[in-house]
């Protein structure tokens, strides 16, 4: 039995509300694989440029507090 077979058997046992929730989640996962969500060549180039920077500019804790209202644990 494949994982997909197991998944279908699992969902067949769910009540309608739970199956609807699983279907909604699966639809969102499938949507996330749509090519329109891929990075553009320009975005990939910018990511590579930033990753190659040996001294990247990083927001300070104060900057984060101003934006989000609190700092995040490290």
Secondary structure by P-SEA (a helix, b strand, c coil): ccaaaaaaaaaaaccaaaaaaaaaaaaaaaaaacccccccaaaaaaaaaaaaccccccccaaaaaaaccccccc
